[in-house]
């Protein structure tokens, strides 16, 4: 008798793969200043995160799942510095 894990190409591991991916993403989210600042992130990544719930990475390297109004917080100084250097 075969199990779904014996034939992964037949779709038996999709749920397991997704659960592992979600756990890895949670581990990669960094604690820190992202709660105190608004960060610069590519617009398409913010939209993707809103649809999929996946975390984004800011210019400064912070990784988190956006979920608050960025207008209520000051801009991250490190993101701002990097952004200004990119636009010269």
Secondary structure by P-SEA (a helix, b strand, c coil): cccccccccccccaaaaaaaaaaaaaaaccccccccbbbbccaaaaaaaaaccbbbbcccccccccccccccccccaaaaaaaaaaac
